[in-house]
Amino acid sequence: MAVSQHDKAVQFRALHQGPRAFVIPNPWDAGSARLLAGLGFQALATSSGASAGVLGRRDGKVSRDEAIAHARAIVEVTDLPVSADLEKGFGDAPSDAALTIRLAAEAGLVGGSIEDASGDKARPLYDIGQATERVAAAARAARSLAFPFTLTARAENFLRGNPDLDDTIKRLQAYEKAGADILFAPGLPDLAAVKKVCASLSKPFNFMVGIKGRSFTVAELEAAGVRRISLATSLYRAAMSGLLEAAREVKEKGSFSYLDRSVSTPELYTLMGN
């Protein structure tokens, strides 16, 4: 019997309260979702960058309908809890963020993130007041659901040209008070910053692996206070790196040695549960 959305939501919440940090990988399609489930991961998350890449686009160039459809395709192929990268909620108004959360729930998701990046090059971040109102609206929408939807609020300072740790912490604390269940600040520069952020919050913190020089081991992150570790686009980029390496070998050398390093089709099917 398939696991109910409510049960998935409860399982997802429990992962954040466990004694150890957990890794939540980011598949980019149904096949990669089943593969990661077959490897034994306990939950999955979408990546806006990976979902855009599947469509041949840059991050931020996917519509709300496309993002929700992408998430639904991942939800439907495993019994794992799935959270989604919902960018800024696909609109500037608090009501846009709230609507996105409701649509995410309808798609079978049990969690999702709302970020404070505006998408406006002249003003990359919403001011803290507007950003907090948007998180509060998303939180109210999450609380109105019949199951415990886990809302993540993202402070984008370190990715959007404002690498101010104090302001990042101030924003995360405001989002925490506004009702976010998980806090997230991608791009933190070092473990000292991670530790300071975690110590400043009373709710779980998500760390994003995927930036060279700013990605640390599970043990290091756990010791710093991190509760959840996401992989962003890194697995998608790793897969594309393999594709590029193989295709370049064929194009430039006319050889096929990549086959010796490739997983077999039967093994893939086994891991996907087929």
ZIFENQUI-V527537 format. One record per residue. N is the residue number from 1. RES is the residue in three letters. SS is DSSP state (H for helix, E for strand, L for the rest). PHI is phi in degrees with one decimal (none if undefined). OMEGA is omega in whole degrees, 0 to 359 (none if undefined). Layout:
n=N res=RES ss=SS phi=PHI omega=OMEGA
n=N res=RES ss=SS phi=PHI omega=OMEGA
This chain:
n=1 res=MET ss=L phi=none omega=180
n=2 res=ALA ss=L phi=-64.7 omega=178
n=3 res=VAL ss=L phi=-74.6 omega=181
n=4 res=SER ss=L phi=-71.8 omega=178
n=5 res=GLN ss=H phi=-60.8 omega=179
n=6 res=HIS ss=H phi=-62.3 omega=181
n=7 res=ASP ss=H phi=-65.7 omega=176
n=8 res=LYS ss=H phi=-61.1 omega=180
n=9 res=ALA ss=H phi=-63.2 omega=179
n=10 res=VAL ss=H phi=-65.2 omega=178
n=11 res=GLN ss=H phi=-60.5 omega=182
n=12 res=PHE ss=H phi=-64.9 omega=177
n=13 res=ARG ss=H phi=-59.3 omega=184
n=14 res=ALA ss=H phi=-63.3 omega=179
n=15 res=LEU ss=H phi=-59.8 omega=181
n=16 res=HIS ss=H phi=-75.9 omega=183
n=17 res=GLN ss=H phi=-102.7 omega=183
n=18 res=GLY ss=L phi=-70.2 omega=183
n=19 res=PRO ss=L phi=-75.1 omega=183
n=20 res=ARG ss=L phi=-126.2 omega=172
n=21 res=ALA ss=L phi=-70.4 omega=176
n=22 res=PHE ss=E phi=-125.6 omega=179
n=23 res=VAL ss=E phi=-97.4 omega=176
n=24 res=ILE ss=E phi=-115.9 omega=182
n=25 res=PRO ss=E phi=-78.6 omega=186
n=26 res=ASN ss=L phi=-117.5 omega=175
n=27 res=PRO ss=L phi=-71.4 omega=180
n=28 res=TRP ss=L phi=-121.1 omega=176
n=29 res=ASP ss=L phi=-162.0 omega=183
n=30 res=ALA ss=H phi=-63.6 omega=181
n=31 res=GLY ss=H phi=-63.6 omega=179
n=32 res=SER ss=H phi=-67.5 omega=177
n=33 res=ALA ss=H phi=-64.0 omega=180
n=34 res=ARG ss=H phi=-67.5 omega=178
n=35 res=LEU ss=H phi=-64.0 omega=180
n=36 res=LEU ss=H phi=-66.9 omega=175
n=37 res=ALA ss=H phi=-63.2 omega=180
n=38 res=GLY ss=H phi=-65.4 omega=178
n=39 res=LEU ss=L phi=-79.8 omega=174
n=40 res=GLY ss=L phi=100.8 omega=175
n=41 res=PHE ss=L phi=-66.2 omega=188
n=42 res=GLN ss=L phi=-95.9 omega=179
n=43 res=ALA ss=E phi=-159.9 omega=181
n=44 res=LEU ss=E phi=-130.9 omega=176
n=45 res=ALA ss=E phi=-140.8 omega=174
n=46 res=THR ss=L phi=-81.8 omega=176
n=47 res=SER ss=L phi=-129.0 omega=180
n=48 res=SER ss=H phi=-62.6 omega=180
n=49 res=GLY ss=H phi=-67.1 omega=180
n=50 res=ALA ss=H phi=-68.2 omega=180
n=51 res=SER ss=H phi=-65.9 omega=176
n=52 res=ALA ss=H phi=-67.5 omega=180
n=53 res=GLY ss=H phi=-61.6 omega=178
n=54 res=VAL ss=H phi=-59.2 omega=180
n=55 res=LEU ss=L phi=-92.2 omega=180
n=56 res=GLY ss=L phi=73.6 omega=182
n=57 res=ARG ss=L phi=-123.5 omega=174
n=58 res=ARG ss=L phi=-82.8 omega=176
n=59 res=ASP ss=L phi=-57.5 omega=180
n=60 res=GLY ss=L phi=90.4 omega=182
n=61 res=LYS ss=L phi=-109.5 omega=178
n=62 res=VAL ss=L phi=-113.3 omega=180
n=63 res=SER ss=L phi=-77.5 omega=177
n=64 res=ARG ss=H phi=-60.3 omega=180
n=65 res=ASP ss=H phi=-60.8 omega=180
n=66 res=GLU ss=H phi=-67.3 omega=180
n=67 res=ALA ss=H phi=-65.5 omega=180
n=68 res=ILE ss=H phi=-68.0 omega=178
n=69 res=ALA ss=H phi=-63.9 omega=178
n=70 res=HIS ss=H phi=-61.6 omega=179
n=71 res=ALA ss=H phi=-64.1 omega=180
n=72 res=ARG ss=H phi=-60.6 omega=180
n=73 res=ALA ss=H phi=-61.5 omega=178
n=74 res=ILE ss=H phi=-78.4 omega=179
n=75 res=VAL ss=H phi=-57.6 omega=190
n=76 res=GLU ss=L phi=-75.7 omega=186
n=77 res=VAL ss=L phi=-104.0 omega=175
n=78 res=THR ss=L phi=-139.5 omega=175
n=79 res=ASP ss=L phi=-95.9 omega=181
n=80 res=LEU ss=L phi=-82.4 omega=170
n=81 res=PRO ss=E phi=-63.0 omega=178
n=82 res=VAL ss=E phi=-127.9 omega=173
n=83 res=SER ss=E phi=-110.3 omega=185
n=84 res=ALA ss=E phi=-125.0 omega=169
n=85 res=ASP ss=E phi=-80.9 omega=184
n=86 res=LEU ss=L phi=-103.5 omega=178
n=87 res=GLU ss=L phi=49.9 omega=182
n=88 res=LYS ss=L phi=-90.8 omega=182
n=89 res=GLY ss=L phi=93.4 omega=175
n=90 res=PHE ss=L phi=62.7 omega=175
n=91 res=GLY ss=L phi=168.4 omega=184
n=92 res=ASP ss=L phi=-87.0 omega=185
n=93 res=ALA ss=L phi=-78.3 omega=173
n=94 res=PRO ss=H phi=-53.1 omega=180
n=95 res=SER ss=H phi=-65.1 omega=177
n=96 res=ASP ss=H phi=-65.9 omega=178
n=97 res=ALA ss=H phi=-62.4 omega=180
n=98 res=ALA ss=H phi=-64.2 omega=179
n=99 res=LEU ss=H phi=-62.2 omega=180
n=100 res=THR ss=H phi=-61.5 omega=178
n=101 res=ILE ss=H phi=-63.7 omega=180
n=102 res=ARG ss=H phi=-64.8 omega=179
n=103 res=LEU ss=H phi=-67.6 omega=177
n=104 res=ALA ss=H phi=-61.6 omega=179
n=105 res=ALA ss=H phi=-63.8 omega=179
n=106 res=GLU ss=H phi=-62.4 omega=180
n=107 res=ALA ss=L phi=-81.5 omega=179
n=108 res=GLY ss=L phi=100.6 omega=179
n=109 res=LEU ss=L phi=-71.6 omega=178
n=110 res=VAL ss=L phi=-117.7 omega=177
n=111 res=GLY ss=E phi=-165.1 omega=179
n=112 res=GLY ss=E phi=-172.4 omega=182
n=113 res=SER ss=E phi=-114.8 omega=173
n=114 res=ILE ss=E phi=-122.9 omega=183
n=115 res=GLU ss=E phi=-107.6 omega=181
n=116 res=ASP ss=L phi=-101.8 omega=173
n=117 res=ALA ss=E phi=-78.5 omega=187
n=118 res=SER ss=E phi=-85.4 omega=187
n=119 res=GLY ss=E phi=83.4 omega=180
n=120 res=ASP ss=E phi=-99.9 omega=183
n=121 res=LYS ss=L phi=-60.8 omega=180
n=122 res=ALA ss=L phi=-74.9 omega=180
n=123 res=ARG ss=E phi=-145.7 omega=190
n=124 res=PRO ss=E phi=-61.1 omega=181
n=125 res=LEU ss=E phi=-117.1 omega=169
n=126 res=TYR ss=L phi=-65.4 omega=174
n=127 res=ASP ss=L phi=-65.1 omega=190
n=128 res=ILE ss=H phi=-60.9 omega=179
n=129 res=GLY ss=H phi=-65.5 omega=179
n=130 res=GLN ss=H phi=-65.4 omega=180
n=131 res=ALA ss=H phi=-61.2 omega=180
n=132 res=THR ss=H phi=-68.5 omega=177
n=133 res=GLU ss=H phi=-61.5 omega=180
n=134 res=ARG ss=H phi=-67.5 omega=177
n=135 res=VAL ss=H phi=-64.5 omega=181
n=136 res=ALA ss=H phi=-61.4 omega=179
n=137 res=ALA ss=H phi=-65.6 omega=177
n=138 res=ALA ss=H phi=-63.1 omega=179
n=139 res=ALA ss=H phi=-65.0 omega=178
n=140 res=ARG ss=H phi=-62.9 omega=178
n=141 res=ALA ss=H phi=-63.5 omega=179
n=142 res=ALA ss=H phi=-63.3 omega=182
n=143 res=ARG ss=H phi=-71.3 omega=181
n=144 res=SER ss=L phi=-79.9 omega=183
n=145 res=LEU ss=L phi=-79.7 omega=183
n=146 res=ALA ss=L phi=-86.4 omega=178
n=147 res=PHE ss=L phi=-146.7 omega=184
n=148 res=PRO ss=L phi=-80.4 omega=177
n=149 res=PHE ss=L phi=-67.4 omega=182
n=150 res=THR ss=E phi=-94.4 omega=182
n=151 res=LEU ss=E phi=-95.7 omega=175
n=152 res=THR ss=E phi=-107.3 omega=177
n=153 res=ALA ss=E phi=-111.6 omega=185
n=154 res=ARG ss=E phi=-111.5 omega=171
n=155 res=ALA ss=L phi=-101.5 omega=191
n=156 res=GLU ss=L phi=-96.0 omega=186
n=157 res=ASN ss=H phi=-46.4 omega=189
n=158 res=PHE ss=H phi=-74.7 omega=175
n=159 res=LEU ss=H phi=-102.8 omega=188
n=160 res=ARG ss=L phi=-124.0 omega=171
n=161 res=GLY ss=L phi=80.0 omega=178
n=162 res=ASN ss=L phi=-134.0 omega=185
n=163 res=PRO ss=L phi=-75.8 omega=182
n=164 res=ASP ss=L phi=-107.4 omega=185
n=165 res=LEU ss=H phi=-65.5 omega=180
n=166 res=ASP ss=H phi=-62.8 omega=178
n=167 res=ASP ss=H phi=-67.8 omega=177
n=168 res=THR ss=H phi=-59.1 omega=180
n=169 res=ILE ss=H phi=-64.0 omega=179
n=170 res=LYS ss=H phi=-59.6 omega=178
n=171 res=ARG ss=H phi=-65.3 omega=181
n=172 res=LEU ss=H phi=-61.0 omega=178
n=173 res=GLN ss=H phi=-64.8 omega=178
n=174 res=ALA ss=H phi=-66.3 omega=180
n=175 res=TYR ss=H phi=-68.9 omega=176
n=176 res=GLU ss=H phi=-60.8 omega=179
n=177 res=LYS ss=H phi=-66.0 omega=181
n=178 res=ALA ss=L phi=-78.0 omega=174
n=179 res=GLY ss=L phi=119.5 omega=177
n=180 res=ALA ss=L phi=-65.8 omega=179
n=181 res=ASP ss=L phi=-90.6 omega=181
n=182 res=ILE ss=E phi=-130.9 omega=178
n=183 res=LEU ss=E phi=-113.8 omega=191
n=184 res=PHE ss=E phi=-153.3 omega=176
n=185 res=ALA ss=L phi=-136.8 omega=183
n=186 res=PRO ss=L phi=-64.9 omega=174
n=187 res=GLY ss=L phi=88.8 omega=178
n=188 res=LEU ss=L phi=-56.8 omega=193
n=189 res=PRO ss=L phi=-78.5 omega=185
n=190 res=ASP ss=L phi=-159.7 omega=183
n=191 res=LEU ss=H phi=-67.3 omega=178
n=192 res=ALA ss=H phi=-62.2 omega=178
n=193 res=ALA ss=H phi=-66.2 omega=178
n=194 res=VAL ss=H phi=-60.6 omega=181
n=195 res=LYS ss=H phi=-62.7 omega=180
n=196 res=LYS ss=H phi=-64.6 omega=179
n=197 res=VAL ss=H phi=-63.1 omega=182
n=198 res=CYS ss=H phi=-59.5 omega=181
n=199 res=ALA ss=H phi=-69.8 omega=182
n=200 res=SER ss=L phi=-89.9 omega=185
n=201 res=LEU ss=L phi=-119.4 omega=176
n=202 res=SER ss=L phi=-104.4 omega=179
n=203 res=LYS ss=L phi=-109.9 omega=185
n=204 res=PRO ss=E phi=-61.3 omega=180
n=205 res=PHE ss=E phi=-114.1 omega=177
n=206 res=ASN ss=E phi=-102.1 omega=175
n=207 res=PHE ss=E phi=-106.2 omega=181
n=208 res=MET ss=E phi=-101.1 omega=171
n=209 res=VAL ss=L phi=-84.7 omega=177
n=210 res=GLY ss=L phi=148.2 omega=179
n=211 res=ILE ss=L phi=-108.4 omega=179
n=212 res=LYS ss=L phi=-58.9 omega=180
n=213 res=GLY ss=L phi=83.1 omega=180
n=214 res=ARG ss=L phi=-129.6 omega=177
n=215 res=SER ss=L phi=-125.7 omega=189
n=216 res=PHE ss=L phi=-127.5 omega=183
n=217 res=THR ss=L phi=-73.0 omega=177
n=218 res=VAL ss=H phi=-58.3 omega=182
n=219 res=ALA ss=H phi=-62.4 omega=179
n=220 res=GLU ss=H phi=-65.7 omega=181
n=221 res=LEU ss=H phi=-68.1 omega=177
n=222 res=GLU ss=H phi=-60.7 omega=179
n=223 res=ALA ss=H phi=-65.0 omega=179
n=224 res=ALA ss=H phi=-79.9 omega=178
n=225 res=GLY ss=L phi=109.5 omega=181
n=226 res=VAL ss=L phi=-71.5 omega=179
n=227 res=ARG ss=L phi=-105.2 omega=182
n=228 res=ARG ss=E phi=-134.8 omega=182
n=229 res=ILE ss=E phi=-125.2 omega=179
n=230 res=SER ss=E phi=-103.2 omega=187
n=231 res=LEU ss=L phi=-111.2 omega=176
n=232 res=ALA ss=L phi=50.4 omega=182
n=233 res=THR ss=L phi=-87.8 omega=192
n=234 res=SER ss=H phi=-62.6 omega=178
n=235 res=LEU ss=H phi=-68.8 omega=176
n=236 res=TYR ss=H phi=-61.0 omega=179
n=237 res=ARG ss=H phi=-65.9 omega=177
n=238 res=ALA ss=H phi=-63.3 omega=178
n=239 res=ALA ss=H phi=-64.3 omega=179
n=240 res=MET ss=H phi=-67.6 omega=176
n=241 res=SER ss=H phi=-64.0 omega=176
n=242 res=GLY ss=H phi=-62.8 omega=177
n=243 res=LEU ss=H phi=-61.9 omega=181
n=244 res=LEU ss=H phi=-62.3 omega=180
n=245 res=GLU ss=H phi=-61.0 omega=181
n=246 res=ALA ss=H phi=-66.6 omega=183
n=247 res=ALA ss=H phi=-65.8 omega=178
n=248 res=ARG ss=H phi=-66.8 omega=177
n=249 res=GLU ss=H phi=-61.1 omega=180
n=250 res=VAL ss=H phi=-63.4 omega=185
n=251 res=LYS ss=H phi=-69.9 omega=188
n=252 res=GLU ss=H phi=-93.5 omega=185
n=253 res=LYS ss=H phi=-115.4 omega=182
n=254 res=GLY ss=L phi=69.7 omega=180
n=255 res=SER ss=L phi=-118.1 omega=187
n=256 res=PHE ss=L phi=-136.4 omega=183
n=257 res=SER ss=H phi=-67.5 omega=177
n=258 res=TYR ss=H phi=-60.0 omega=179
n=259 res=LEU ss=H phi=-62.1 omega=181
n=260 res=ASP ss=H phi=-69.9 omega=182
n=261 res=ARG ss=H phi=-103.6 omega=187
n=262 res=SER ss=L phi=-88.3 omega=173
n=263 res=VAL ss=L phi=-67.5 omega=181
n=264 res=SER ss=L phi=-78.7 omega=178
n=265 res=THR ss=H phi=-60.9 omega=178
n=266 res=PRO ss=H phi=-59.5 omega=180
n=267 res=GLU ss=H phi=-66.5 omega=176
n=268 res=LEU ss=H phi=-59.8 omega=181
n=269 res=TYR ss=H phi=-62.4 omega=180
n=270 res=THR ss=H phi=-63.3 omega=181
n=271 res=LEU ss=H phi=-65.2 omega=179
n=272 res=MET ss=L phi=-81.1 omega=179
n=273 res=GLY ss=L phi=81.5 omega=180
n=274 res=ASN ss=L phi=-95.1 omega=none
